[in-house]
Amino acid sequence: MLQDAFLELLNLWVLVAALVGIVAGIIIGAIPGLGPTMAIALLIPVTFTMEPIPAIILLLGVYQGAIFGGSISAVLLNVPGTPSSAATAIDGFAMARRGEGGRALRFALYASVFGNIFSCLVLMALAEPLARFALDFGPAEMAMLMFFALLVIVLFGGGSKLDALIMVLVGTCASIVGLDPISGTPRFTFGTFDFENGFQLIPVLIGLFAMSEVLLQAFNREPLVGDATVPPLQSSAVRLIELWRMRVTLLVSSVIGTFVGILPGIGSTVPAFMSYNLARSRAKDADQFGMGAPEGVAAPEAANNAVTGGALVPTLALGIPGDAVTAVILGAFMLHGLAPGPFLFRDHGLEVYAIFEALLLSSIPTVILGLLFFRVAIHVTRIQPRHLLPAIAILAIFGAFSVNNSLFDVWVMLGAGVLGFLFRRAGFPVPPLLIGLILGAPFEQSLRQALLTSGGGYGIFVGSPITIGLVALIVLSLTISLILGRRKART
């Protein structure tokens, strides 16, 4: 299987897709205010005419490149290109101010590649066994698993738990529009045929992440990047012995990023700061952190890049997205006929392993392109997102229309964009809404199938070792959340 999958990569278009994705991702990540979620949402319609393997590799290249690209503006301008780069900015910008911006960017690049390689290996090791294990899941097990995933998003997604709960409920309610999955009767369609298919995922995510960003930037009077002087970017190499000395930090940070990324809804910001704080607590010269310590750059970058592989584990094996970006990528997989879940490896093993190997091998062009890109990085970070708004809006409209060649999808996209703008302006997190929309329909279907099987008895949800284990995890999650909440209240 692995050999056949590698042969699939010996295709010019696969190489072109990987290179274009990485370059586009680095540029988008380096521009403050943009991010991988919006970029991938816009690019999904572009992949309609592509074969599944190059299409997915293009989108994953954007994902990988953007996470690293966020460190460029974080180091040079102290303005994180992506939220997870905020931890990198603490020591990265301090290094840049004393003329070591080149060294800081190289540490960020090498740590990013290390984290990516580690998480890809974990992805290849865990995804198929987890999918094989999930083949034993019945409706009750799937219902409990999805409930656990939604609960984790609410409890540990960061920010207000009430806000996250409201967004999950909004997304879940939106998912029930259309035909009843059991009886086939229309629900909340208001007599309109277009609503019978429900809200299509691609127009909704384009609206939530691309069009809402256009509206936010349009109403944002202050530029994200000012006219501050960029510190000189001196060329300074990083020796192998320096990376070897921080090998434990890189490994521990990669482990944190990978396994926190596996948990649904947490994202890459939390493990980045966890890794930074752990590296500082372990360091002999902890007082140097915050003043330009190289390990303060390497630790968060290894962690937030390791999240990419970790978040794909539940996405591909169970069909449960690990964060907002993988929720969008899940939509791309479905669009190309590769439905994530327990049957993905059985039905499309060749394509999946080709994508895994491409993710692993893409570390080579990432290093080369990253080193070549440093010299033009200063100019890219100066681009204002508002200068790109007209192009983003046009791409969003064409992308939504091209899904089904339907104006109805354009209206859905515009409506989702306005709602996303209002929610984000009010401080509500949008990713829980999207994940609620994705998991709402299968959760309802599994729940109702389980209840029909048991004749309405709730004992089916504690009737097998798997469901009992999931109930234990739910109780444990609630207990941990309660303890953490009380500690936070005390401090």
KEVEX-318017 format. One record per residue (C-alpha): residue number from 1; x, y, z. Coordinates in nm, 3 decimals. Example, Ala and Ser with C-alpha at 12.3 -4.5 7.8 and 13.67 -1.06 7.14 Angstrom:
BEGIN
   k      xx      yy      zz
   1   1.230  -0.450   0.780
   2   1.367  -0.106   0.714
END
This chain:
BEGIN
   k      xx      yy      zz
   1   0.000   0.000   0.000
   2   0.274   0.248   0.096
   3   0.471   0.173  -0.221
   4   0.164   0.213  -0.443
   5   0.078   0.536  -0.264
   6   0.429   0.670  -0.324
   7   0.393   0.599  -0.696
   8   0.084   0.821  -0.695
   9   0.308   1.109  -0.588
  10   0.528   1.076  -0.898
  11   0.299   1.313  -1.079
  12   0.392   1.663  -1.192
  13   0.058   1.807  -1.079
  14   0.102   1.668  -0.729
  15   0.439   1.844  -0.700
  16   0.297   2.167  -0.842
  17   0.001   2.150  -0.602
  18   0.232   2.100  -0.302
  19   0.461   2.390  -0.400
  20   0.175   2.628  -0.479
  21  -0.001   2.538  -0.153
  22   0.309   2.592   0.062
  23   0.398   2.926  -0.103
  24   0.038   3.050  -0.084
  25   0.015   2.939   0.279
  26   0.336   3.116   0.382
  27   0.225   3.440   0.213
  28  -0.127   3.427   0.360
  29   0.002   3.336   0.706
  30   0.251   3.625   0.697
  31  -0.023   3.880   0.631
  32  -0.179   3.973   0.968
  33  -0.554   3.940   0.966
  34  -0.573   3.655   0.717
  35  -0.530   3.289   0.804
  36  -0.542   2.928   0.685
  37  -0.913   2.884   0.751
  38  -1.018   3.166   0.521
  39  -0.761   3.073   0.256
  40  -0.864   2.707   0.241
  41  -1.234   2.800   0.232
  42  -1.168   3.021  -0.071
  43  -0.950   2.763  -0.247
  44  -1.188   2.467  -0.215
  45  -1.393   2.572  -0.520
  46  -1.067   2.610  -0.716
  47  -1.002   2.237  -0.661
  48  -1.334   2.123  -0.816
  49  -1.170   2.021  -1.144
  50  -0.862   1.865  -0.982
  51  -0.801   1.501  -0.894
  52  -0.853   1.422  -0.522
  53  -0.484   1.371  -0.431
  54  -0.340   1.699  -0.572
  55  -0.651   1.888  -0.455
  56  -0.615   1.777  -0.091
  57  -0.236   1.822  -0.101
  58  -0.283   2.179  -0.224
  59  -0.514   2.260   0.068
  60  -0.296   2.086   0.327
  61   0.008   2.271   0.186
  62  -0.175   2.598   0.253
  63  -0.250   2.475   0.607
  64   0.113   2.388   0.680
  65   0.256   2.697   0.515
  66   0.017   2.938   0.687
  67   0.093   2.810   1.037
  68   0.464   2.875   0.980
  69   0.397   3.198   0.788
  70   0.227   3.346   1.092
  71   0.563   3.349   1.269
  72   0.713   3.585   1.007
  73   0.503   3.888   1.100
  74   0.516   3.782   1.467
  75   0.897   3.799   1.463
  76   0.942   4.104   1.241
  77   0.648   4.322   1.351
  78   0.532   4.174   1.682
  79   0.195   4.124   1.506
  80   0.103   3.751   1.495
  81  -0.008   3.646   1.148
  82  -0.213   3.366   1.306
  83  -0.341   3.347   1.668
  84  -0.107   3.056   1.747
  85   0.195   3.275   1.660
  86   0.128   3.506   1.954
  87   0.357   3.295   2.175
  88   0.630   3.309   1.909
  89   0.620   3.689   1.909
  90   0.727   3.712   2.274
  91   1.088   3.610   2.215
  92   1.096   3.631   1.836
  93   1.041   4.006   1.825
  94   1.291   4.056   2.107
  95   1.551   3.873   1.896
  96   1.460   4.083   1.591
  97   1.504   4.409   1.783
  98   1.863   4.321   1.861
  99   1.933   4.235   1.496
 100   1.875   3.858   1.516
 101   1.553   3.843   1.314
 102   1.715   3.603   1.066
 103   1.813   3.362   1.342
 104   1.465   3.383   1.498
 105   1.298   3.300   1.164
 106   1.535   3.008   1.108
 107   1.464   2.867   1.454
 108   1.091   2.905   1.380
 109   1.128   2.731   1.043
 110   1.331   2.434   1.167
 111   1.105   2.388   1.472
 112   0.797   2.404   1.247
 113   0.934   2.134   1.019
 114   1.028   1.915   1.318
 115   0.678   1.946   1.464
 116   0.521   1.872   1.128
 117   0.730   1.558   1.070
 118   0.657   1.428   1.421
 119   0.281   1.483   1.391
 120   0.272   1.323   1.044
 121   0.437   1.009   1.182
 122   0.182   0.998   1.464
 123  -0.098   1.053   1.212
 124   0.021   0.759   1.001
 125   0.055   0.540   1.311
 126  -0.279   0.620   1.477
 127  -0.533   0.710   1.210
 128  -0.590   0.368   1.052
 129  -0.598   0.167   1.382
 130  -0.842   0.424   1.524
 131  -1.060   0.397   1.212
 132  -1.047   0.016   1.233
 133  -1.152   0.034   1.598
 134  -1.437   0.271   1.505
 135  -1.579   0.006   1.269
 136  -1.711  -0.165   1.585
 137  -1.912   0.144   1.675
 138  -2.290   0.117   1.651
 139  -2.537   0.409   1.658
 140  -2.515   0.441   2.039
 141  -2.134   0.451   2.037
 142  -2.128   0.709   1.756
 143  -2.385   0.925   1.934
 144  -2.185   0.922   2.258
 145  -1.861   0.991   2.072
 146  -2.006   1.295   1.894
 147  -2.162   1.421   2.217
 148  -1.820   1.390   2.383
 149  -1.658   1.582   2.096
 150  -1.913   1.865   2.121
 151  -1.870   1.874   2.500
 152  -1.490   1.903   2.472
 153  -1.531   2.195   2.231
 154  -1.752   2.375   2.484
 155  -1.542   2.297   2.793
 156  -1.186   2.335   2.664
 157  -1.211   2.546   2.350
 158  -1.094   2.856   2.535
 159  -1.292   3.169   2.614
 160  -1.641   3.167   2.760
 161  -1.803   2.825   2.792
 162  -2.146   2.982   2.757
 163  -2.049   3.153   2.432
 164  -1.910   2.825   2.293
 165  -2.226   2.639   2.401
 166  -2.448   2.896   2.228
 167  -2.244   2.865   1.906
 168  -2.254   2.483   1.914
 169  -2.633   2.496   1.961
 170  -2.671   2.746   1.675
 171  -2.471   2.519   1.445
 172  -2.661   2.209   1.557
 173  -2.996   2.380   1.501
 174  -2.885   2.488   1.152
 175  -2.796   2.126   1.072
 176  -3.155   2.003   1.118
 177  -3.288   2.217   0.831
 178  -3.385   1.992   0.540
 179  -3.518   1.639   0.518
 180  -3.561   1.430   0.831
 181  -3.286   1.160   0.823
 182  -3.526   0.889   0.947
 183  -3.868   0.969   0.799
 184  -3.761   1.187   0.505
 185  -4.018   1.460   0.581
 186  -3.915   1.826   0.524
 187  -3.825   2.029   0.833
 188  -3.795   2.409   0.858
 189  -3.794   2.443   0.479
 190  -4.079   2.700   0.474
 191  -4.212   2.532   0.161
 192  -3.893   2.608  -0.034
 193  -3.740   2.325  -0.236
 194  -3.387   2.472  -0.204
 195  -3.396   2.422   0.173
 196  -3.467   2.049   0.145
 197  -3.097   1.973   0.099
 198  -3.014   2.176   0.409
 199  -2.734   2.428   0.430
 200  -2.448   2.314   0.207
 201  -2.119   2.307   0.399
 202  -1.896   2.484   0.144
 203  -2.109   2.803   0.104
 204  -2.154   2.824   0.480
 205  -1.784   2.797   0.561
 206  -1.690   3.043   0.283
 207  -1.936   3.288   0.435
 208  -1.833   3.229   0.797
 209  -1.460   3.266   0.740
 210  -1.405   3.459   0.415
 211  -1.700   3.695   0.374
 212  -1.717   3.771   0.747
 213  -1.346   3.863   0.735
 214  -1.419   4.101   0.446
 215  -1.692   4.270   0.650
 216  -1.473   4.287   0.962
 217  -1.187   4.449   0.772
 218  -1.424   4.685   0.594
 219  -1.550   4.816   0.928
 220  -1.203   4.817   1.086
 221  -1.072   5.173   1.068
 222  -0.731   5.097   1.212
 223  -0.479   4.901   1.000
 224  -0.345   4.581   1.154
 225   0.006   4.668   1.039
 226   0.122   5.022   1.099
 227   0.424   5.209   0.976
 228   0.658   5.088   1.250
 229   1.017   5.036   1.147
 230   1.099   4.672   1.075
 231   1.425   4.567   1.244
 232   1.702   4.485   0.995
 233   1.691   4.122   0.884
 234   2.051   4.012   0.911
 235   2.162   3.684   0.757
 236   2.272   3.459   1.043
 237   2.290   3.081   1.026
 238   2.166   2.840   1.290
 239   2.413   2.564   1.368
 240   2.307   2.204   1.406
 241   2.455   2.191   1.757
 242   2.212   2.466   1.864
 243   1.915   2.262   1.746
 244   2.059   1.950   1.912
 245   2.077   2.131   2.247
 246   1.705   2.203   2.233
 247   1.610   1.854   2.114
 248   1.412   1.778   2.431
 249   1.218   2.104   2.398
 250   1.137   2.030   2.034
 251   1.027   1.674   2.112
 252   0.815   1.764   2.416
 253   0.654   2.057   2.232
 254   0.575   1.834   1.935
 255   0.416   1.575   2.165
 256   0.203   1.845   2.331
 257   0.095   1.992   1.997
 258   0.011   1.654   1.844
 259  -0.193   1.512   2.127
 260  -0.369   1.838   2.218
 261  -0.448   1.870   1.846
 262  -0.624   1.532   1.856
 263  -0.877   1.672   2.105
 264  -1.166   1.833   1.913
 265  -1.202   2.210   1.907
 266  -0.897   2.324   2.103
 267  -0.684   2.442   1.809
 268  -0.318   2.543   1.799
 269  -0.305   2.848   2.026
 270  -0.343   2.656   2.353
 271  -0.059   2.404   2.290
 272   0.168   2.687   2.167
 273   0.143   2.869   2.500
 274   0.154   2.541   2.695
 275   0.482   2.452   2.524
 276   0.625   2.800   2.574
 277   0.547   2.796   2.948
 278   0.684   2.442   2.987
 279   1.005   2.533   2.804
 280   1.049   2.837   3.028
 281   0.989   2.636   3.347
 282   1.247   2.374   3.239
 283   1.514   2.620   3.124
 284   1.821   2.689   3.336
 285   1.821   3.050   3.214
 286   1.446   3.108   3.250
 287   1.507   3.481   3.304
 288   1.612   3.504   2.935
 289   1.264   3.410   2.819
 290   1.083   3.722   2.704
 291   1.416   3.887   2.622
 292   1.498   3.687   2.308
 293   1.557   3.321   2.402
 294   1.579   3.093   2.095
 295   1.392   2.817   2.278
 296   1.108   3.065   2.331
 297   1.070   3.074   1.952
 298   1.126   2.703   1.884
 299   0.888   2.563   2.149
 300   0.562   2.727   2.036
 301   0.645   2.681   1.668
 302   0.706   2.308   1.710
 303   0.378   2.280   1.902
 304   0.150   2.477   1.673
 305   0.281   2.299   1.361
 306   0.244   1.960   1.528
 307  -0.125   2.036   1.571
 308  -0.173   1.997   1.193
 309  -0.112   1.622   1.198
 310  -0.280   1.568   1.534
 311  -0.600   1.745   1.432
 312  -0.624   1.526   1.122
 313  -0.635   1.205   1.330
 314  -1.000   1.239   1.450
 315  -1.094   1.419   1.127
 316  -0.996   1.131   0.900
 317  -1.053   0.834   1.132
 318  -1.384   0.940   1.291
 319  -1.512   1.228   1.077
 320  -1.481   1.461   1.378
 321  -1.279   1.777   1.297
 322  -1.005   1.870   1.542
 323  -1.029   2.247   1.482
 324  -1.177   2.505   1.245
 325  -0.919   2.444   0.972
 326  -0.968   2.068   0.971
 327  -1.345   2.126   0.967
 328  -1.295   2.310   0.639
 329  -1.057   2.037   0.513
 330  -1.320   1.776   0.606
 331  -1.555   1.957   0.368
 332  -1.290   1.934   0.094
 333  -1.252   1.558   0.149
 334  -1.628   1.510   0.123
 335  -1.643   1.724  -0.190
 336  -1.391   1.495  -0.362
 337  -1.572   1.176  -0.263
 338  -1.338   1.088   0.025
 339  -1.588   1.081   0.312
 340  -1.386   1.091   0.640
 341  -1.476   0.825   0.892
 342  -1.420   0.455   0.969
 343  -1.468   0.348   0.604
 344  -1.222   0.598   0.456
 345  -0.917   0.371   0.488
 346  -1.106   0.068   0.361
 347  -1.249   0.240   0.052
 348  -0.979   0.497  -0.029
 349  -0.663   0.368   0.141
 350  -0.441   0.442  -0.158
 351  -0.542   0.809  -0.176
 352  -0.516   0.857   0.201
 353  -0.166   0.711   0.230
 354  -0.052   0.913  -0.072
 355  -0.171   1.225   0.112
 356   0.010   1.114   0.431
 357   0.336   1.061   0.245
 358   0.298   1.396   0.068
 359   0.251   1.566   0.405
 360   0.572   1.406   0.528
 361   0.775   1.485   0.216
 362   0.646   1.842   0.198
 363   0.884   1.928   0.482
 364   1.168   1.942   0.227
 365   1.017   2.216   0.005
 366   0.894   2.396   0.317
 367   1.255   2.437   0.438
 368   1.382   2.543   0.095
 369   1.098   2.784   0.024
 370   1.105   2.920   0.379
 371   1.476   3.006   0.354
 372   1.425   3.167   0.012
 373   1.124   3.361   0.135
 374   1.291   3.542   0.424
 375   1.427   3.821   0.205
 376   1.085   3.917   0.067
 377   0.911   3.857   0.400
 378   0.942   4.221   0.502
 379   0.747   4.336   0.196
 380   0.475   4.074   0.241
 381   0.412   4.171   0.602
 382   0.342   4.527   0.484
 383   0.041   4.419   0.275
 384  -0.280   4.544   0.430
 385  -0.564   4.286   0.430
 386  -0.808   4.560   0.319
 387  -0.620   4.585  -0.010
 388  -0.720   4.225  -0.081
 389  -1.086   4.260   0.019
 390  -1.236   4.306  -0.331
 391  -1.058   3.995  -0.462
 392  -1.161   3.793  -0.155
 393  -1.526   3.900  -0.191
 394  -1.536   3.811  -0.562
 395  -1.372   3.472  -0.499
 396  -1.621   3.404  -0.220
 397  -1.920   3.474  -0.448
 398  -1.785   3.267  -0.738
 399  -1.680   2.988  -0.502
 400  -2.025   2.963  -0.343
 401  -2.199   2.967  -0.682
 402  -1.971   2.702  -0.832
 403  -2.064   2.436  -0.574
 404  -2.402   2.361  -0.734
 405  -2.425   2.644  -0.993
 406  -2.698   2.786  -0.771
 407  -2.773   3.144  -0.669
 408  -2.933   3.002  -0.356
 409  -2.588   2.896  -0.235
 410  -2.464   3.252  -0.292
 411  -2.742   3.384  -0.069
 412  -2.657   3.119   0.192
 413  -2.292   3.229   0.178
 414  -2.384   3.598   0.214
 415  -2.620   3.520   0.503
 416  -2.352   3.312   0.676
 417  -2.105   3.597   0.617
 418  -2.333   3.853   0.784
 419  -2.403   3.618   1.075
 420  -2.032   3.539   1.111
 421  -1.953   3.911   1.109
 422  -2.213   3.984   1.378
 423  -2.101   3.693   1.595
 424  -1.730   3.780   1.564
 425  -1.799   4.149   1.626
 426  -1.989   4.052   1.943
 427  -1.703   3.830   2.060
 428  -1.860   3.488   1.993
 429  -1.629   3.213   1.862
 430  -1.721   3.094   1.512
 431  -1.542   2.752   1.499
 432  -1.785   2.586   1.746
 433  -2.072   2.691   1.519
 434  -1.910   2.525   1.217
 435  -1.828   2.206   1.408
 436  -2.184   2.198   1.546
 437  -2.315   2.226   1.188
 438  -2.092   1.937   1.073
 439  -2.164   1.703   1.365
 440  -2.527   1.800   1.427
 441  -2.687   1.587   1.153
 442  -2.486   1.264   1.215
 443  -2.530   1.309   1.592
 444  -2.908   1.334   1.553
 445  -2.920   1.037   1.318
 446  -2.708   0.816   1.546
 447  -2.905   0.921   1.853
 448  -3.242   0.845   1.695
 449  -3.123   0.516   1.545
 450  -2.999   0.406   1.887
 451  -3.330   0.498   2.053
 452  -3.528   0.318   1.780
 453  -3.311   0.009   1.825
 454  -3.368   0.006   2.202
 455  -3.740   0.088   2.182
 456  -3.682   0.424   2.346
 457  -3.473   0.291   2.634
 458  -3.171   0.499   2.739
 459  -2.987   0.195   2.874
 460  -2.837   0.141   2.529
 461  -2.602   0.434   2.599
 462  -2.436   0.239   2.881
 463  -2.485  -0.107   2.731
 464  -2.135  -0.174   2.595
 465  -1.776  -0.125   2.716
 466  -1.724   0.148   2.454
 467  -2.023   0.357   2.565
 468  -1.931   0.308   2.933
 469  -1.579   0.429   2.856
 470  -1.717   0.734   2.672
 471  -1.950   0.813   2.964
 472  -1.648   0.793   3.195
 473  -1.460   1.036   2.968
 474  -1.757   1.274   2.972
 475  -1.772   1.268   3.353
 476  -1.392   1.312   3.373
 477  -1.405   1.609   3.134
 478  -1.679   1.778   3.336
 479  -1.482   1.720   3.659
 480  -1.156   1.861   3.514
 481  -1.341   2.163   3.375
 482  -1.503   2.227   3.714
 483  -1.168   2.202   3.896
 484  -0.995   2.433   3.648
 485  -1.282   2.682   3.675
 486  -1.256   2.692   4.056
 487  -0.877   2.738   4.040
 488  -0.917   3.024   3.795
 489  -1.181   3.185   4.019
 490  -0.945   3.167   4.319
 491  -0.652   3.324   4.133
END
